[in-house]
Amino acid sequence: MSGGADVTVVILHWGAAEVTARCLRSLREVAWPGRGAVVLVDNTGALDAGLAARAAPLPVRIVRPGRNLGFAEGCNLGISLAAERDSDFILLLNNDVVVEPGFLAPLVTAAIRRDDVALVSPHIVRLGRPGEGWYQGGSFSLWSGIPVQGHRRPALDRSGPPREVDYATGCAMLIRPAVVPRIGSFDGRLFAYCEDLDLSIRARRAGFRVLCVPASVVHHDVSDEPDRAALRIYYSTRNLLEVMRKHAAWYHWLGFVPSFLARWIGFFVVLALVRRQPSSLSALATGVVDGVRRRLGPSPWIDDNRSHPPAGAEPGPGPRSTCRS
């Protein structure tokens, strides 16, 4: 199948149209192993239909849901539409990534070598800093509860073989559609962040493998704006607590609580103080409270004015990580 795999790409649009256009232009240069298509979920409801031409000759279907679905539900919509095409694989991509022309073949090859491979992510580096890693394979233990993915570490050797990891990242994730009926899609209650960690845990518990492929490289345009950082901290803190509640046994909490206090709360408090970002401290505290109370869904800081989002708001799939950048 590697010579003719049908791959449908699912992209969520939010923010500047030029960011999504840049992603589509990079897809146009990709060496496709077989048929390809794009499902573009417009979380703003205002994307110009002419943008689809940026990916030509790839066919692009623009879908406009009636409201801002967030990352998790937006991806779920795209996955369901991609499944209607009977694609061999579904590829989730952030709209703020740029893919290399040869990135897809290594992902597909790694996925087809074993029927028990459910999720595959590429090696992701920072856009403009190809020597600096952003995702090098996710490591996660319910005992510590702290996701680690190689952020800011030196980039991997591209000649390295695919390797099994604890979680894939929704920033760029190849999905085998046949596993979705068994493990489900993203948990829409999470809205954004940690939904990929949750899905990966479910996949591995069902007996499937999750891989990272160093030979496949994607470039991620990472934002360090304070307001966006606050939203990342809020969602990732709240949702990490929900992931633990869903998957951890009582004894895991004996290790998680001190780890969370020192390595998560402590990390973000120090970071906020060093960067002089009081909004991050507020986001952290609110994330803990909402996580404990299981107040999920969209952040209370976000409205659904889709054409004109509040300043700094990032309710869609903008620059994002699994849980912590």
Secondary structure, 3 states (H helix, E strand, C coil): CCCCCCEEEEEEECCCHHHHHHHHHHHHCCCCCCCEEEEEEECCCCCCHHHHHHHCCCCEEEECCCCCCHHHHHHHHHHHHHHCCCCCEEEEECCCEEECCCCHHHHHHHHHCCCCEEEEEEEEEECCEEEEEEECCEECCCCCCCCECCCCCECCCCCCCCEECCECCCCEEEECHHHHHHHCCCCHHHCCCCHHHHHHHHHHHCCCEEEEEEEEEEEECCCCCHHHHHHHHHHHHHHHHHHHHHHCCCCHHHHHHHHHHHHHHHHHHHHHHHHCCHHHHHHHHHHHHHHHHCCCCCCCCCCCCCCCCCCCCCCCCCCCCCCCC
